[in-house]
Amino acid sequence: MPGDAKEIEVFVVVAAMTWALLLVGAAVIVMPLWWVRSQGEASDPHGLAEGEHDARPSVAWPLVAAAVWLLVNLVLLLTPRVGPFTELAWNWQGKLLAFAASLALVAVWSRLRWRDVGVTRPSSDVWVPVVVIATASVAAYLVMGASIDDRGAYLETLLFQATMPGLEEELLFRGILWALIDRALPGTRRVMGARLGWAFVITTLLFGLGHGVAVDGDLMVSFSFAATIFTGMVGFALGWVRARSGSIIPAIVLHNLFNVALVVLG
């Protein structure tokens, strides 16, 4: 098989394996929680969660759409680099492709509006919690000895961490996936001033697992429990900020501020 075709085949398989592992991992955790909740509702049919109604929307199509878009995102992120992108230390090409595709999806798909994915003006009282969370998170990570590898290219690392992770990952996790999951599984509980539901739970799990599960070019699977827990904690904070503000903009700022602080102080 020609080298280019072989490379394409491998990265598609890596993306599919990673996707399957993320979905299975999230399902293993979510399904027992869902069963416990459904048992409670069965014993008290009138005790619906806040914001839910008896006539619930279809669960299937938004969850299928979310799963498909997660796979598309992984394929774009893992696409072999070409041209000048091959000379860079960080995956600018994959992040830019995935971010542009997510923007295009929201722009052309009538079932998703910009407001649905959190591209809207945030509430003004959320910025103080953002600063507090960023400071506390960076302090905790530094105490635990965490840092971001500059890969021998400090300036590029700084520029990348100040832009790409927050833009691409927040639009995906706390934007598109959040909106679709929330449509399929509505209902929220107020937690520290924010209304959190299944969208918060599932996107936080996927975010943590996405940073802890890896499949290499030889199709070998690795799992970092520490990375999953650490990034899951960050995902928890980002999800709370998204829910509290009604916007992904503060989450983007918090995400990139956190990463830059680790580069500068780590």
Short mmCIF file of the C-alpha atoms (twelve columns), coordinates in Angstrom:
data_MODEL
# 
_entry.id   MODEL 
# 
loop_
_atom_site.group_PDB 
_atom_site.id 
_atom_site.type_symbol 
_atom_site.label_atom_id 
_atom_site.label_alt_id 
_atom_site.label_comp_id 
_atom_site.label_asym_id 
_atom_site.label_seq_id 
_atom_site.Cartn_x 
_atom_site.Cartn_y 
_atom_site.Cartn_z 
_atom_site.pdbx_PDB_model_num 
ATOM 1   C CA . MET A 1   0.000   0.000  0.000  1 
ATOM 2   C CA . PRO A 2   1.414   3.475  -0.859 1 
ATOM 3   C CA . GLY A 3   2.824   5.359  2.117  1 
ATOM 4   C CA . ASP A 4   0.269   8.197  1.993  1 
ATOM 5   C CA . ALA A 5   -2.668  5.790  1.832  1 
ATOM 6   C CA . LYS A 6   -1.245  3.786  4.722  1 
ATOM 7   C CA . GLU A 7   -0.829  6.951  6.798  1 
ATOM 8   C CA . ILE A 8   -4.433  7.968  6.115  1 
ATOM 9   C CA . GLU A 9   -5.682  4.518  7.051  1 
ATOM 10  C CA . VAL A 10  -3.762  4.563  10.346 1 
ATOM 11  C CA . PHE A 11  -4.881  8.010  11.485 1 
ATOM 12  C CA . VAL A 12  -8.525  7.223  10.700 1 
ATOM 13  C CA . VAL A 13  -8.293  4.000  12.737 1 
ATOM 14  C CA . VAL A 14  -6.577  5.884  15.591 1 
ATOM 15  C CA . ALA A 15  -9.365  8.490  15.556 1 
ATOM 16  C CA . ALA A 16  -12.071 5.788  15.530 1 
ATOM 17  C CA . MET A 17  -10.442 3.849  18.371 1 
ATOM 18  C CA . THR A 18  -10.029 6.989  20.466 1 
ATOM 19  C CA . TRP A 19  -13.649 7.946  19.797 1 
ATOM 20  C CA . ALA A 20  -14.917 4.509  20.816 1 
ATOM 21  C CA . LEU A 21  -12.851 4.514  24.001 1 
ATOM 22  C CA . LEU A 22  -14.136 7.959  24.996 1 
ATOM 23  C CA . LEU A 23  -17.767 6.978  24.440 1 
ATOM 24  C CA . VAL A 24  -17.426 3.663  26.270 1 
ATOM 25  C CA . GLY A 25  -15.573 5.293  29.167 1 
ATOM 26  C CA . ALA A 26  -18.200 7.990  29.556 1 
ATOM 27  C CA . ALA A 27  -21.044 5.460  29.240 1 
ATOM 28  C CA . VAL A 28  -19.573 3.211  31.949 1 
ATOM 29  C CA . ILE A 29  -19.747 6.118  34.387 1 
ATOM 30  C CA . VAL A 30  -22.957 7.781  33.192 1 
ATOM 31  C CA . MET A 31  -25.195 4.721  32.803 1 
ATOM 32  C CA . PRO A 32  -25.234 3.768  36.518 1 
ATOM 33  C CA . LEU A 33  -25.996 7.391  37.399 1 
ATOM 34  C CA . TRP A 34  -28.781 7.431  34.821 1 
ATOM 35  C CA . TRP A 35  -30.194 4.165  36.189 1 
ATOM 36  C CA . VAL A 36  -30.252 5.509  39.758 1 
ATOM 37  C CA . ARG A 37  -31.998 8.638  38.591 1 
ATOM 38  C CA . SER A 38  -34.538 6.717  36.496 1 
ATOM 39  C CA . GLN A 39  -35.342 4.497  39.470 1 
ATOM 40  C CA . GLY A 40  -36.059 7.575  41.535 1 
ATOM 41  C CA . GLU A 41  -38.360 8.960  38.874 1 
ATOM 42  C CA . ALA A 42  -40.135 5.617  38.550 1 
ATOM 43  C CA . SER A 43  -40.928 5.638  42.257 1 
ATOM 44  C CA . ASP A 44  -42.069 9.256  42.077 1 
ATOM 45  C CA . PRO A 45  -43.438 9.936  38.589 1 
ATOM 46  C CA . HIS A 46  -44.335 13.493 39.525 1 
ATOM 47  C CA . GLY A 47  -40.886 14.259 40.907 1 
ATOM 48  C CA . LEU A 48  -39.352 15.433 37.660 1 
ATOM 49  C CA . ALA A 49  -36.067 17.282 37.816 1 
ATOM 50  C CA . GLU A 50  -36.260 21.035 37.669 1 
ATOM 51  C CA . GLY A 51  -36.815 22.176 34.101 1 
ATOM 52  C CA . GLU A 52  -38.142 18.802 32.830 1 
ATOM 53  C CA . HIS A 53  -41.595 17.999 31.522 1 
ATOM 54  C CA . ASP A 54  -43.494 14.808 30.887 1 
ATOM 55  C CA . ALA A 55  -43.355 15.391 27.144 1 
ATOM 56  C CA . ARG A 56  -39.628 14.998 26.703 1 
ATOM 57  C CA . PRO A 57  -37.845 15.541 23.389 1 
ATOM 58  C CA . SER A 58  -36.294 12.728 21.416 1 
ATOM 59  C CA . VAL A 59  -33.090 11.499 23.014 1 
ATOM 60  C CA . ALA A 60  -31.739 9.717  19.947 1 
ATOM 61  C CA . TRP A 61  -30.894 12.270 17.274 1 
ATOM 62  C CA . PRO A 62  -29.074 14.856 19.449 1 
ATOM 63  C CA . LEU A 63  -26.933 12.145 21.072 1 
ATOM 64  C CA . VAL A 64  -26.141 10.580 17.702 1 
ATOM 65  C CA . ALA A 65  -25.272 14.015 16.324 1 
ATOM 66  C CA . ALA A 66  -23.011 14.705 19.316 1 
ATOM 67  C CA . ALA A 67  -21.230 11.363 18.894 1 
ATOM 68  C CA . VAL A 68  -20.754 11.892 15.161 1 
ATOM 69  C CA . TRP A 69  -19.374 15.390 15.656 1 
ATOM 70  C CA . LEU A 70  -16.936 14.163 18.291 1 
ATOM 71  C CA . LEU A 71  -15.640 11.645 15.738 1 
ATOM 72  C CA . VAL A 72  -15.353 14.322 13.037 1 
ATOM 73  C CA . ASN A 73  -13.420 16.492 15.489 1 
ATOM 74  C CA . LEU A 74  -10.971 13.680 16.292 1 
ATOM 75  C CA . VAL A 75  -10.406 12.919 12.606 1 
ATOM 76  C CA . LEU A 76  -9.616  16.575 11.894 1 
ATOM 77  C CA . LEU A 77  -7.303  16.832 14.914 1 
ATOM 78  C CA . LEU A 78  -5.378  13.732 13.853 1 
ATOM 79  C CA . THR A 79  -5.151  14.539 10.141 1 
ATOM 80  C CA . PRO A 80  -1.472  14.278 9.082  1 
ATOM 81  C CA . ARG A 81  0.100   17.710 8.918  1 
ATOM 82  C CA . VAL A 82  1.059   19.228 5.588  1 
ATOM 83  C CA . GLY A 83  3.114   22.170 4.356  1 
ATOM 84  C CA . PRO A 84  4.399   24.641 6.955  1 
ATOM 85  C CA . PHE A 85  2.435   22.959 9.738  1 
ATOM 86  C CA . THR A 86  4.924   20.077 9.682  1 
ATOM 87  C CA . GLU A 87  7.629   22.429 10.955 1 
ATOM 88  C CA . LEU A 88  5.687   23.493 14.050 1 
ATOM 89  C CA . ALA A 89  5.960   21.898 17.475 1 
ATOM 90  C CA . TRP A 90  2.234   22.064 18.223 1 
ATOM 91  C CA . ASN A 91  -0.765  20.818 16.249 1 
ATOM 92  C CA . TRP A 92  -1.925  24.154 14.839 1 
ATOM 93  C CA . GLN A 93  -3.330  22.491 11.741 1 
ATOM 94  C CA . GLY A 94  -5.573  20.074 13.612 1 
ATOM 95  C CA . LYS A 95  -6.858  22.705 16.018 1 
ATOM 96  C CA . LEU A 96  -7.563  25.216 13.241 1 
ATOM 97  C CA . LEU A 97  -9.342  22.603 11.107 1 
ATOM 98  C CA . ALA A 98  -11.493 21.415 14.013 1 
ATOM 99  C CA . PHE A 99  -12.317 24.966 15.130 1 
ATOM 100 C CA . ALA A 100 -13.230 26.079 11.591 1 
ATOM 101 C CA . ALA A 101 -15.411 23.004 11.094 1 
ATOM 102 C CA . SER A 102 -17.286 23.650 14.350 1 
ATOM 103 C CA . LEU A 103 -17.881 27.274 13.366 1 
ATOM 104 C CA . ALA A 104 -19.152 26.131 9.947  1 
ATOM 105 C CA . LEU A 105 -21.479 23.562 11.523 1 
ATOM 106 C CA . VAL A 106 -23.182 26.135 13.720 1 
ATOM 107 C CA . ALA A 107 -23.349 28.617 10.834 1 
ATOM 108 C CA . VAL A 108 -25.078 26.260 8.404  1 
ATOM 109 C CA . TRP A 109 -27.093 23.857 10.614 1 
ATOM 110 C CA . SER A 110 -30.472 25.335 11.428 1 
ATOM 111 C CA . ARG A 111 -30.907 23.092 14.490 1 
ATOM 112 C CA . LEU A 112 -28.017 24.814 16.269 1 
ATOM 113 C CA . ARG A 113 -27.971 28.534 16.936 1 
ATOM 114 C CA . TRP A 114 -25.050 30.579 18.185 1 
ATOM 115 C CA . ARG A 115 -26.887 31.171 21.450 1 
ATOM 116 C CA . ASP A 116 -27.418 27.416 21.858 1 
ATOM 117 C CA . VAL A 117 -23.662 26.789 21.796 1 
ATOM 118 C CA . GLY A 118 -22.923 29.669 24.152 1 
ATOM 119 C CA . VAL A 119 -21.606 32.207 21.672 1 
ATOM 120 C CA . THR A 120 -23.362 35.052 23.387 1 
ATOM 121 C CA . ARG A 121 -22.666 37.852 25.816 1 
ATOM 122 C CA . PRO A 122 -21.964 36.405 29.276 1 
ATOM 123 C CA . SER A 123 -23.463 37.645 32.516 1 
ATOM 124 C CA . SER A 124 -21.322 40.433 33.954 1 
ATOM 125 C CA . ASP A 125 -20.927 38.902 37.419 1 
ATOM 126 C CA . VAL A 126 -19.017 35.837 36.233 1 
ATOM 127 C CA . TRP A 127 -15.587 37.436 35.768 1 
ATOM 128 C CA . VAL A 128 -14.645 37.470 39.446 1 
ATOM 129 C CA . PRO A 129 -15.252 33.690 39.757 1 
ATOM 130 C CA . VAL A 130 -13.208 33.208 36.560 1 
ATOM 131 C CA . VAL A 131 -10.197 34.961 38.089 1 
ATOM 132 C CA . VAL A 132 -10.602 33.129 41.399 1 
ATOM 133 C CA . ILE A 133 -10.919 29.720 39.697 1 
ATOM 134 C CA . ALA A 134 -7.952  30.386 37.403 1 
ATOM 135 C CA . THR A 135 -5.743  31.427 40.328 1 
ATOM 136 C CA . ALA A 136 -6.774  28.475 42.490 1 
ATOM 137 C CA . SER A 137 -6.397  25.974 39.623 1 
ATOM 138 C CA . VAL A 138 -2.924  27.163 38.650 1 
ATOM 139 C CA . ALA A 139 -1.806  27.113 42.281 1 
ATOM 140 C CA . ALA A 140 -3.124  23.564 42.712 1 
ATOM 141 C CA . TYR A 141 -1.448  22.344 39.550 1 
ATOM 142 C CA . LEU A 142 1.890   23.911 40.465 1 
ATOM 143 C CA . VAL A 143 1.736   22.350 43.914 1 
ATOM 144 C CA . MET A 144 1.183   18.975 42.228 1 
ATOM 145 C CA . GLY A 145 4.145   19.643 39.946 1 
ATOM 146 C CA . ALA A 146 2.142   19.891 36.725 1 
ATOM 147 C CA . SER A 147 3.344   21.912 33.756 1 
ATOM 148 C CA . ILE A 148 3.030   22.202 29.982 1 
ATOM 149 C CA . ASP A 149 5.989   21.001 27.966 1 
ATOM 150 C CA . ASP A 150 7.322   23.873 25.844 1 
ATOM 151 C CA . ARG A 151 8.706   21.300 23.348 1 
ATOM 152 C CA . GLY A 152 11.771  23.457 22.878 1 
ATOM 153 C CA . ALA A 153 9.727   26.281 21.338 1 
ATOM 154 C CA . TYR A 154 8.722   28.601 24.159 1 
ATOM 155 C CA . LEU A 155 7.238   31.419 22.072 1 
ATOM 156 C CA . GLU A 156 5.218   29.036 19.927 1 
ATOM 157 C CA . THR A 157 4.019   27.205 23.030 1 
ATOM 158 C CA . LEU A 158 2.918   30.470 24.604 1 
ATOM 159 C CA . LEU A 159 1.043   31.590 21.473 1 
ATOM 160 C CA . PHE A 160 -0.580  28.194 21.008 1 
ATOM 161 C CA . GLN A 161 -1.724  27.850 24.623 1 
ATOM 162 C CA . ALA A 162 -3.067  31.419 24.604 1 
ATOM 163 C CA . THR A 163 -5.383  30.688 21.668 1 
ATOM 164 C CA . MET A 164 -6.059  27.210 20.348 1 
ATOM 165 C CA . PRO A 165 -7.063  25.032 23.334 1 
ATOM 166 C CA . GLY A 166 -9.730  27.412 24.605 1 
ATOM 167 C CA . LEU A 167 -11.157 28.295 21.208 1 
ATOM 168 C CA . GLU A 168 -11.328 24.791 19.750 1 
ATOM 169 C CA . GLU A 169 -12.079 22.732 22.858 1 
ATOM 170 C CA . GLU A 170 -14.642 25.062 24.429 1 
ATOM 171 C CA . LEU A 171 -16.623 25.407 21.205 1 
ATOM 172 C CA . LEU A 172 -16.622 21.608 20.946 1 
ATOM 173 C CA . PHE A 173 -17.196 20.466 24.547 1 
ATOM 174 C CA . ARG A 174 -19.015 23.317 26.274 1 
ATOM 175 C CA . GLY A 175 -20.534 24.537 22.994 1 
ATOM 176 C CA . ILE A 176 -21.765 22.006 20.435 1 
ATOM 177 C CA . LEU A 177 -21.688 18.825 22.530 1 
ATOM 178 C CA . TRP A 178 -23.187 20.642 25.531 1 
ATOM 179 C CA . ALA A 179 -26.089 22.002 23.430 1 
ATOM 180 C CA . LEU A 180 -26.870 18.654 21.810 1 
ATOM 181 C CA . ILE A 181 -26.679 16.642 25.034 1 
ATOM 182 C CA . ASP A 182 -28.761 19.212 26.885 1 
ATOM 183 C CA . ARG A 183 -31.398 18.939 24.169 1 
ATOM 184 C CA . ALA A 184 -31.499 15.163 24.510 1 
ATOM 185 C CA . LEU A 185 -31.255 15.024 28.308 1 
ATOM 186 C CA . PRO A 186 -32.799 18.203 29.744 1 
ATOM 187 C CA . GLY A 187 -33.232 19.108 33.364 1 
ATOM 188 C CA . THR A 188 -30.852 20.818 35.753 1 
ATOM 189 C CA . ARG A 189 -29.986 21.193 39.409 1 
ATOM 190 C CA . ARG A 190 -28.705 24.421 40.901 1 
ATOM 191 C CA . VAL A 191 -25.138 24.036 42.163 1 
ATOM 192 C CA . MET A 192 -23.357 27.092 43.584 1 
ATOM 193 C CA . GLY A 193 -25.484 29.430 41.517 1 
ATOM 194 C CA . ALA A 194 -25.224 27.473 38.239 1 
ATOM 195 C CA . ARG A 195 -27.798 25.142 36.699 1 
ATOM 196 C CA . LEU A 196 -25.980 21.888 35.977 1 
ATOM 197 C CA . GLY A 197 -27.404 18.855 34.205 1 
ATOM 198 C CA . TRP A 198 -26.394 15.873 32.094 1 
ATOM 199 C CA . ALA A 199 -24.655 18.108 29.552 1 
ATOM 200 C CA . PHE A 200 -22.315 19.241 32.319 1 
ATOM 201 C CA . VAL A 201 -21.686 15.694 33.572 1 
ATOM 202 C CA . ILE A 202 -21.059 14.089 30.178 1 
ATOM 203 C CA . THR A 203 -18.921 16.864 28.675 1 
ATOM 204 C CA . THR A 204 -16.801 16.975 31.828 1 
ATOM 205 C CA . LEU A 205 -16.212 13.215 31.576 1 
ATOM 206 C CA . LEU A 206 -15.399 13.390 27.861 1 
ATOM 207 C CA . PHE A 207 -13.052 16.324 28.467 1 
ATOM 208 C CA . GLY A 208 -11.154 14.458 31.169 1 
ATOM 209 C CA . LEU A 209 -11.010 11.183 29.247 1 
ATOM 210 C CA . GLY A 210 -9.990  13.027 26.089 1 
ATOM 211 C CA . HIS A 211 -6.821  14.175 27.831 1 
ATOM 212 C CA . GLY A 212 -6.127  10.841 29.517 1 
ATOM 213 C CA . VAL A 213 -6.769  8.302  26.751 1 
ATOM 214 C CA . ALA A 214 -4.321  8.018  23.868 1 
ATOM 215 C CA . VAL A 215 -3.913  5.682  20.888 1 
ATOM 216 C CA . ASP A 216 -0.563  5.779  19.079 1 
ATOM 217 C CA . GLY A 217 0.354   5.000  15.487 1 
ATOM 218 C CA . ASP A 218 0.925   1.346  16.377 1 
ATOM 219 C CA . LEU A 219 -2.650  1.229  17.740 1 
ATOM 220 C CA . MET A 220 -1.399  0.811  21.290 1 
ATOM 221 C CA . VAL A 221 -3.729  2.276  23.925 1 
ATOM 222 C CA . SER A 222 -2.428  4.195  26.931 1 
ATOM 223 C CA . PHE A 223 -4.348  5.707  29.803 1 
ATOM 224 C CA . SER A 224 -3.223  8.311  32.314 1 
ATOM 225 C CA . PHE A 225 -5.426  8.308  35.399 1 
ATOM 226 C CA . ALA A 226 -3.719  11.460 36.706 1 
ATOM 227 C CA . ALA A 227 -4.278  13.377 33.460 1 
ATOM 228 C CA . THR A 228 -7.919  12.290 33.375 1 
ATOM 229 C CA . ILE A 229 -8.551  13.426 36.946 1 
ATOM 230 C CA . PHE A 230 -6.628  16.692 36.625 1 
ATOM 231 C CA . THR A 231 -8.250  17.750 33.358 1 
ATOM 232 C CA . GLY A 232 -11.605 16.484 34.612 1 
ATOM 233 C CA . MET A 233 -11.291 18.897 37.526 1 
ATOM 234 C CA . VAL A 234 -10.511 21.717 35.106 1 
ATOM 235 C CA . GLY A 235 -13.462 20.601 32.974 1 
ATOM 236 C CA . PHE A 236 -15.676 20.759 36.057 1 
ATOM 237 C CA . ALA A 237 -14.660 24.386 36.623 1 
ATOM 238 C CA . LEU A 238 -15.061 25.281 32.940 1 
ATOM 239 C CA . GLY A 239 -18.496 23.656 32.833 1 
ATOM 240 C CA . TRP A 240 -19.616 25.517 35.941 1 
ATOM 241 C CA . VAL A 241 -18.454 28.809 34.422 1 
ATOM 242 C CA . ARG A 242 -20.270 28.027 31.175 1 
ATOM 243 C CA . ALA A 243 -23.491 27.214 33.020 1 
ATOM 244 C CA . ARG A 244 -23.187 30.162 35.411 1 
ATOM 245 C CA . SER A 245 -22.536 32.710 32.658 1 
ATOM 246 C CA . GLY A 246 -24.689 31.222 29.896 1 
ATOM 247 C CA . SER A 247 -21.755 31.683 27.534 1 
ATOM 248 C CA . ILE A 248 -18.592 29.859 26.439 1 
ATOM 249 C CA . ILE A 249 -16.639 33.116 26.264 1 
ATOM 250 C CA . PRO A 250 -15.604 33.151 29.951 1 
ATOM 251 C CA . ALA A 251 -14.738 29.450 29.663 1 
ATOM 252 C CA . ILE A 252 -12.487 30.205 26.672 1 
ATOM 253 C CA . VAL A 253 -10.764 32.968 28.626 1 
ATOM 254 C CA . LEU A 254 -10.371 30.777 31.713 1 
ATOM 255 C CA . HIS A 255 -9.090  27.824 29.693 1 
ATOM 256 C CA . ASN A 256 -6.417  29.802 27.874 1 
ATOM 257 C CA . LEU A 257 -5.486  31.851 30.948 1 
ATOM 258 C CA . PHE A 258 -4.913  28.638 32.849 1 
ATOM 259 C CA . ASN A 259 -2.739  27.152 30.104 1 
ATOM 260 C CA . VAL A 260 -0.669  30.308 29.684 1 
ATOM 261 C CA . ALA A 261 -0.098  30.532 33.432 1 
ATOM 262 C CA . LEU A 262 1.246   26.974 33.451 1 
ATOM 263 C CA . VAL A 263 3.624   27.812 30.601 1 
ATOM 264 C CA . VAL A 264 4.896   30.961 32.263 1 
ATOM 265 C CA . LEU A 265 5.091   29.628 35.836 1 
ATOM 266 C CA . GLY A 266 5.649   25.925 35.224 1 
# 
